């Protein structure tokens, strides 16, 4: 048998602050300010501003809404809202979107870029307001010695996984558990399968020991009462799984879907079984014979014509 031990939306509120009477020179960064309710009311409009705080942080992809209302009995000036990119000094480097209205809601969508600086600007006649903000920084990736992402441990998760090779002098997840005996059950997710399709499977640790296994498996076909290996060109990644007693392994891995065994389109219809191996001694070397050989049977049928 082949054995591959390759073990947001921001809350809206009407703010009051210092109004800038005239636009700043283009060469300079515009001062940060929030809409002054009194000054805007004198201009005939009322504005609901979506940014709060001195240094707002907004999630990428958030929709910011600026609501513009006319003051009763006043004509009201046009209000222009723009979402712009700014550099570290607060100077505008580009416009994401802009719109003008006398009454209504202007919505702008923050680009999906983490850790970037932007400004939401508002012009109402001679009044100008600038609200700078940044987007949420990207999450820092924890350093890992492995060339692929390894998910963080989940408290209470009975499944532990590590890549090979293992250091036999280091403390291993299964240390302290029995290595004298073990048992497991291989479960298939289907009772029959069309040739060429995948068969999901899981392995339940029913014994007192920690199980160690990889992603390798072997299809076998029942021929004249004898189970015969089926030739397949398969490559299995170098991953080892440690399954604690009572846990069920479903093939969870950093870059794989749940476990599934691939059948081939040229499989002759008939009775097959999936075979895989497991050890209940975590320190068993890869070249040794497996402690457990697990099998489960299934019918393979021909594809519909």
C-alpha positions as CSV (number, residue, x, y, z in Angstrom):
1,X,0.0,0.0,0.0
2,X,1.3,3.4,-0.8
3,X,2.1,5.3,2.4
4,X,3.1,8.9,2.1
5,X,4.2,10.1,5.5
6,X,4.8,13.6,4.4
7,X,3.6,13.8,8.4
8,X,-18.0,49.7,9.9
9,X,-20.3,51.7,8.8
10,X,-19.4,54.7,10.9
11,X,-22.1,56.2,13.2
12,X,-23.5,59.5,11.8
13,X,-23.7,62.6,13.9
14,X,-23.8,66.3,13.3
15,X,-20.5,67.8,14.5
16,X,-19.5,71.3,15.4
17,X,-16.0,72.6,14.9
18,X,-14.0,75.4,13.3
19,X,-15.0,76.3,9.8
20,X,-12.3,77.3,7.2
21,X,-13.5,80.3,5.3
22,X,-11.5,79.8,2.2
23,X,-9.7,76.8,0.5
24,X,-6.1,76.4,1.5
25,X,-3.4,76.8,-1.1
26,X,-3.0,73.6,-3.2
27,X,0.6,73.3,-2.2
28,X,-0.3,73.0,1.5
29,X,-2.3,70.4,3.3
30,X,-5.8,71.6,4.2
31,X,-6.4,71.9,7.9
32,X,-8.5,69.3,9.5
33,X,-11.9,70.4,10.5
34,X,-15.4,69.1,10.9
35,X,-18.6,70.8,9.7
36,X,-19.7,73.8,11.7
37,X,-23.4,73.4,12.2
38,X,-24.0,77.2,12.7
39,X,-22.0,78.3,9.7
40,X,-23.6,75.8,7.5
41,X,-27.1,76.7,8.7
42,X,-26.3,80.3,7.8
43,X,-25.5,79.1,4.3
44,X,-28.9,77.4,4.2
45,X,-27.9,73.8,4.7
46,X,-27.7,71.2,7.5
47,X,-25.1,68.4,7.2
48,X,-24.8,65.0,8.9
49,X,-21.1,64.1,9.0
50,X,-20.0,60.4,9.2
51,X,-16.5,60.9,10.8
52,X,-16.0,61.3,14.5
53,X,-13.0,61.7,16.7
54,X,-9.6,63.3,16.2
55,X,-8.1,60.4,14.2
56,X,-10.8,58.2,12.8
57,X,-9.9,54.7,11.6
58,X,-12.3,53.2,9.0
59,X,-12.4,49.7,7.7
60,X,-11.5,49.3,4.0
61,X,-14.7,49.0,1.8
62,X,-16.8,51.0,4.3
63,X,-19.5,53.3,2.8
64,X,-19.5,56.8,4.2
65,X,-22.7,58.7,3.9
66,X,-23.0,62.5,4.1
67,X,-26.6,63.7,4.4
68,X,-27.5,67.2,3.2
69,X,-30.7,69.0,4.2
70,X,-32.0,72.5,3.3
71,X,-32.8,74.9,6.1
72,X,-36.5,75.8,6.1
73,X,-37.0,79.1,4.3
74,X,-33.5,79.2,2.8
75,X,-32.5,78.3,-0.8
76,X,-29.3,76.6,0.4
77,X,-26.0,76.5,-1.4
78,X,-24.8,73.5,-3.4
79,X,-22.8,71.0,-1.3
80,X,-19.9,69.1,-2.9
81,X,-18.5,66.1,-1.1
82,X,-15.3,64.3,-2.2
83,X,-13.3,61.4,-1.0
84,X,-9.6,62.0,-1.8
85,X,-6.3,60.2,-1.2
86,X,-3.7,62.1,0.9
87,X,-0.1,61.5,1.6
88,X,1.6,61.4,5.0
89,X,1.6,65.2,5.1
90,X,-2.1,65.4,4.4
91,X,-1.7,66.7,0.9
92,X,-4.1,65.5,-1.7
93,X,-2.7,63.0,-4.2
94,X,-5.9,61.9,-6.0
95,X,-9.7,61.9,-6.0
96,X,-11.6,58.6,-5.4
97,X,-15.1,60.0,-6.0
98,X,-17.1,63.2,-5.6
99,X,-20.7,64.4,-6.0
100,X,-22.7,67.6,-5.5
101,X,-26.2,68.1,-4.2
102,X,-28.5,70.7,-2.5
103,X,-30.5,68.0,-0.8
104,X,-30.0,64.3,-0.3
105,X,-27.4,61.8,0.7
106,X,-24.0,61.5,-0.9
107,X,-22.3,58.1,-0.4
108,X,-18.7,57.3,-1.0
109,X,-17.0,53.9,-0.7
110,X,-13.6,53.8,0.9
111,X,-11.1,51.8,-1.3
112,X,-10.2,48.3,-0.1
113,X,-6.7,49.3,0.9
114,X,-5.4,48.6,4.4
115,X,-3.4,51.2,6.3
116,X,-3.9,54.1,3.8
117,X,-4.7,57.8,4.4
118,X,-7.7,59.5,3.0
119,X,-9.8,62.7,3.5
120,X,-13.5,63.4,3.2
121,X,-13.9,67.0,2.1
122,X,-17.0,69.2,2.0
123,X,-17.5,72.5,0.2
124,X,-20.6,74.6,0.8
125,X,-20.2,78.0,-0.9
126,X,-17.1,79.5,0.6
127,X,-17.0,77.0,3.5
128,X,-14.7,74.1,3.3
129,X,-14.2,71.2,5.7
130,X,-11.7,68.4,5.7
131,X,-12.0,65.1,7.7
132,X,-8.8,63.0,7.4
133,X,-8.9,59.4,8.4
134,X,-7.0,56.2,7.8
135,X,-8.0,52.7,7.0
136,X,-7.6,49.8,9.3
137,X,-4.0,48.4,9.0
138,X,-3.4,45.0,7.7
139,X,-3.2,42.3,10.3
140,X,0.4,41.3,11.0
141,X,1.3,37.8,10.1
142,X,2.9,35.8,12.8
143,X,6.4,34.6,12.0
144,X,6.5,30.9,11.1
145,X,9.4,28.7,10.1
146,X,7.2,27.0,7.5
147,X,6.7,28.2,3.9
148,X,2.9,28.2,4.2
149,X,0.3,29.8,6.5
150,X,-0.3,27.8,9.7
151,X,-3.6,28.7,11.4
152,X,-3.6,29.8,15.0
153,X,-4.6,27.2,17.6
154,X,-8.3,27.3,18.6
155,X,-8.9,26.8,22.3
156,X,-10.4,23.4,23.0
157,X,-9.7,22.2,19.5
158,X,-8.8,18.4,19.8
159,X,-6.9,18.4,16.5
160,X,-3.2,19.3,16.4
161,X,-1.3,19.5,13.2
162,X,2.4,19.9,12.5
163,X,4.5,19.7,9.4
164,X,7.3,17.2,9.2
165,X,10.1,16.5,9.8
166,X,9.6,16.0,13.5
167,X,12.4,16.6,16.0
168,X,12.4,13.4,18.2
169,X,14.2,15.3,21.0
170,X,11.5,18.0,21.2
171,X,8.3,17.8,23.3
172,X,5.5,16.6,21.0
173,X,1.7,17.1,21.3
174,X,1.2,13.4,22.0
175,X,3.8,13.0,24.8
176,X,2.3,11.5,27.9
177,X,-0.5,9.6,26.2
178,X,-0.6,5.9,25.8
179,X,1.4,4.4,22.9
180,X,0.6,0.8,23.7
181,X,-2.7,0.5,21.7
182,X,-4.9,2.4,19.5
183,X,-8.0,2.2,17.3
184,X,-9.7,4.3,14.7
185,X,-12.6,4.2,12.2
186,X,-12.4,5.5,8.6
187,X,-15.7,7.0,7.5
188,X,-16.7,7.7,3.9
189,X,-19.0,10.6,3.1
190,X,-20.7,8.5,0.3
191,X,-22.0,5.0,-0.2
192,X,-21.5,5.0,-3.9
193,X,-19.6,7.3,-6.3
194,X,-19.4,7.9,-10.0
195,X,-16.0,7.2,-11.4
196,X,-13.9,10.3,-11.7
197,X,-15.5,12.0,-8.6
198,X,-14.1,12.7,-5.2
199,X,-15.1,10.9,-2.0
200,X,-15.0,12.9,1.2
201,X,-13.7,11.0,4.3
202,X,-12.9,11.4,7.9
203,X,-11.0,9.5,10.6
204,X,-12.3,9.0,14.1
205,X,-9.9,8.3,16.9
206,X,-11.7,5.8,19.0
207,X,-8.8,4.7,21.1
208,X,-6.8,5.9,24.2
209,X,-3.8,7.0,22.2
210,X,-2.9,9.9,20.1
211,X,-3.0,9.1,16.4
212,X,-0.5,10.3,13.8
213,X,-1.4,10.3,10.1
214,X,-0.8,12.0,6.8
215,X,-2.8,12.8,3.7
216,X,-1.8,9.6,1.8
217,X,-4.3,6.9,0.8
218,X,-4.7,4.0,-1.6
219,X,-7.7,2.8,-3.6
220,X,-8.2,-0.9,-3.9
221,X,-10.6,-2.9,-6.0
222,X,-12.2,-6.3,-5.2
223,X,-11.2,-8.7,-7.9
224,X,-12.2,-12.4,-7.6
225,X,-12.5,-12.0,-3.9
226,X,-9.1,-10.3,-3.4
227,X,-8.4,-6.6,-2.7
228,X,-6.0,-5.3,-5.4
229,X,-4.2,-2.0,-5.4
230,X,-5.4,0.4,-8.1
231,X,-2.7,2.3,-9.9
232,X,-2.9,6.1,-9.6
233,X,-0.3,8.8,-10.0
234,X,-0.8,10.7,-6.8
235,X,1.4,13.1,-4.9
236,X,0.6,13.9,-1.2
237,X,2.0,17.0,0.6
238,X,4.3,16.7,3.6
239,X,1.9,17.2,6.5
240,X,1.5,15.1,9.7
241,X,-1.6,15.2,11.8
242,X,-1.8,14.4,15.5
243,X,-5.4,13.5,16.5
244,X,-6.1,13.3,20.2
245,X,-8.4,10.6,21.6
246,X,-12.1,11.2,20.8
247,X,-11.3,13.6,18.0
248,X,-12.4,13.2,14.3
249,X,-10.1,14.4,11.6
250,X,-11.8,15.8,8.5
251,X,-8.7,16.8,6.5
252,X,-8.4,20.3,7.8
253,X,-5.1,21.9,6.6
254,X,-3.6,25.3,6.0
255,X,-4.1,25.1,2.3
256,X,-6.4,22.1,1.6
257,X,-10.1,21.5,1.6
258,X,-11.6,18.8,3.8
259,X,-10.1,15.3,3.0
260,X,-11.4,13.7,-0.2
261,X,-10.1,10.8,-2.1
262,X,-10.0,11.1,-5.9
263,X,-11.3,8.4,-8.1
264,X,-10.4,8.2,-11.8
265,X,-12.8,8.3,-14.7
266,X,-11.4,4.9,-15.9
267,X,-12.2,3.1,-12.7
268,X,-14.0,-0.1,-13.6
269,X,-17.4,-0.2,-12.0
270,X,-17.5,-2.5,-8.9
271,X,-16.7,-2.7,-5.2
272,X,-13.8,-0.6,-4.0
273,X,-12.3,0.3,-0.7
274,X,-10.2,3.3,0.5
275,X,-7.2,2.4,2.6
276,X,-5.0,4.7,4.7
277,X,-2.7,4.3,7.6
278,X,-2.2,5.7,11.1
279,X,0.2,5.3,14.0
280,X,-0.6,5.4,17.7
281,X,3.0,6.0,18.6
282,X,3.8,9.6,17.7
283,X,7.5,8.8,17.5
284,X,7.2,6.0,15.0
285,X,9.6,6.7,12.2
286,X,8.2,7.1,8.7
287,X,9.9,4.0,7.4
288,X,8.3,1.7,9.9
289,X,5.1,-0.3,9.2
290,X,2.0,1.5,10.3
291,X,0.3,0.5,13.5
292,X,-3.2,0.7,12.0
293,X,-4.4,0.2,8.4
294,X,-7.9,1.7,8.1
295,X,-10.3,0.8,5.3
296,X,-13.8,1.6,4.2
297,X,-15.8,0.1,1.2
298,X,-17.8,1.9,-1.5
299,X,-19.4,1.1,-4.8
300,X,-18.0,2.8,-7.9
301,X,-20.5,3.2,-10.8
302,X,-19.9,4.2,-14.4
303,X,-20.6,7.8,-15.5
304,X,-24.0,8.4,-17.1
305,X,-23.9,8.5,-20.9
